[in-house]
Amino acid sequence: MSETVRAHVYVSGRVQGVFYRASTRDAAREAGVDGWVRNLDDGRVEAVFEGPEPAVERLIDWCHTGSDAAAVEDVDVTHEEPEGIHGFDVRW
């Protein structure tokens, strides 16, 4: 079994109003990754992913494309200590 890791991700570009959050939630749940995603006032999307390292890395890779209508310009990732999040939510 892989080690649990945590990634704090900021995604910039055209990522709001294009189903990015809902698509992230669906991708995370399919990958078995816990965490949350939300829009920021500055136009970016912020997300936290916790789970097995390979699954978290796949989700980070997914963020570079995102939803079909998104136009991602940058993905900034910081690795942190896992906090034991359960489930995956869209935050408001």
Secondary structure by P-SEA (a helix, b strand, c coil): cccbbbbbbbbbccccccaaaaaaaaaaaaacccccccccccccccccccccaaaaaaaaaaaacccccccccbbbbbbcccccccbbbbcc
